[in-house]
Amino acid sequence: MQSQNPMIADFVKLMNGAAGTFAGMTREARESARERIKETMGGMDFVDRDEFDAVKDMAAKAREENEKLSARLDAIEAKLAK
């Protein structure tokens, strides 16, 4: 007496093989998508947060200096107008 049907055993082997193939395809698709995203993002000019903060601080200092110089210029022009 056979406890296992050969047809069922073949079907199970086929399904195991298909599952392995599907897992491999999924892994390959995921890696391919990651590579495409890296290539796309790599071509763009993004800055680090530290660089952004440094430029932001520089702009704030420049703005303050500009306001001081503008006030001095207004005072000089007012003095010359008298």
Summary of the structure (lengths in Angstrom):
residues: 82
radius of gyration: 34.8
end to end distance: 120.7
largest distance: 120.7
contacts: 144
relative contact order: 0.04
helix: 85%
strand: 0%
